[in-house]
């Protein structure tokens, strides 16, 4: 984040059903942040059986193409609502076979943001995206993130979601930590 800003980082995955359910809370939290705080997102790839690395690649590619913010909710919806990129079969509640592919994701971004599939795939397969994925995995490991969704304030404070009893309390904790970092 820019100098003078306090980062509020969500470690998430599009493939995480808890992260999907957490989205309305994230929107409320984002709206409640003071002007000196900035929301940031870091996609995790913990669950290789359910395409999390694919979705991590998709997120960083969308970010590099400047479309991540406007397609963020649509990506969750494509996985958990419409089923366009579903990882779980709704009827059997089992892992869907086959899992979504990079081609499927490219078609989603064409529909959602007008990015040509070939351009999306070329960007997704680039060295830059590979490097971002490795850096994200290293950062998540260094922060000892136990799972998703997780919130980290200014790279220092990982909020224990099990210790928070309401959305309001979560927002209060984040605002407190932002204020604490602002005083430094």
N, C-alpha and C positions, 0 to 999 in steps of 0.2 A: 504494500500500500504506500501511497505518497507520504513524505515526511510530514509529521504532525498529526497523522491519522492513526487511530488504534484499530487494529484488524480484529474482526470477529469472523473466525473461520469455521465453516461447517465441513466436516469430513463426512462424505455421503457416497452413495452409489445409486444410480438409476435402477439397478437390479434389486435394491433393498426395499422390501415392502414397508418396513418401519420408516425409512426415509420418505417414501411416498406419503405415508400417513402424517409425517412430521412437516410436510410442505406448508400447510396453512399456518402452523406455528412459526415456521421460518419467515413467512410473509409478515406476520404480526410483529415478530422480533425485529425484522429489517425496518419496518415502518416506525418502530419505537426507538431506534438508535439515535443518539445525539449526532449533531452535524460532524463532529470530529471522529466518528466511528465509521468504518467501512466494512461491509459484508464481503467475504471472499469464500470461494468454494474449492474444495480439493476432493477429487473423485478417487475413491479407494478401489482396489481390485482384489479384495480378500477372497471372494468366492468364485473360483475358476470354473466350477461345475455349472454355474448359472450366468455365464457371459459377462461377469463383472469387468474383466480386462477389456472386452470388446466395448463395453459402455464407457470405460475410462478413456479408451482411445477416441471414441465418438465425442465425449465431452471436450477433451483437449483439442480435437480437430475443430469442433464448433467454436471453441474459444479462439483458436488461431484464425478462424475465418470471420470472427466478429459477430457470430450469431448465437452464442451460448445463452446470453441473457434472455433473448426473446423466444428461444425454443426450449428453455429449461422445463417449464411445466408441461409443454407439449410432449417432451420426451418421456416424462413420467407417465403421462396419459397413454402414450403409445404402448407402453409396457403393461400398465396396470388397469387401464380402462378399456381402450379399444381392442387391445390384443395384437395390434399390428407388429409389435416387437416383443410379444409375451415370452417369458422364460418358463412360466408355469402353465400347464394345461388346466384351464378352469374346470373342466368336467372331471378329470381324474385327480387333480391337485398334485400331479407328478411333474417332474422336470420335462419340459417339452422337448421332443426330438423331431426334427433337428432344432437346435438353438438358432436364434437370429444370426445372420452373417453380416459382414461389413457391407455387402451389396444391399441387404435389407435396410441397414442403417442409412446408407447413402440415398436410397429411395425415399426414406422418411424425411431426410433433410431437404431433398428436392421439393417435396410437397410442403413441408413446414416453412422453408426459408428461401426456396428458389435456387438452391445451390445445385449445379449440375453434378450428377453422380460421379462422373469421371474426375471432376475437380476435387470433390470430397474425398474420393478414394486415394487420389494422388497425394493430397495433403495428409490423410490418415496414415499412409504408409511411409511418410517422410522420416528422416533422421531426427528432425526437430520434435516430432510427436513421440518417437521412441524415447528420446532423451527426457521429455517432460514426464512420461510415464515412469521411467526409472527414478527420476528425482522425486516424484510424488510418493512412490513406494518407500523410498529412503526417508523422506520427511515424516511420513505416517509412522514408520518404524521408530524413528528418533523421538517422536512425540509420544510413543507408547500408546497409540490410540487402540482401545480395546475392541471397538466395533463401530458400527454406524447406526444412526447418526451420532456424531460427536461434535461438540463445540469447543473451540480453543480461542482464548482471548490473548491477542498480542504474542502468540507463540509461547506463552508462559503458563497460562491457566487452563487446564482441561476441566470442563464442568462435568461433574458426576450426575448424569441424568437420573439415576436411581435415587439421588438425594433431594430431588426437586419434586414438590407435590402438586404444582399447578403451572399453567402457562405464565400467569402473572409473577409467580416466584422465579421462574426461569428468566423472564425479562428483567426482573429486579436484580438478580445475580449478575447477569451480563452487564447491565447498566452500572452496577457497583464496580465491577472489574474494569470497565471502560473508564470510569471516573478515577479509579485508583491509578491506572496507567497514564491518565491525562495529567495527574499531579506531578508525575516524575519529570 
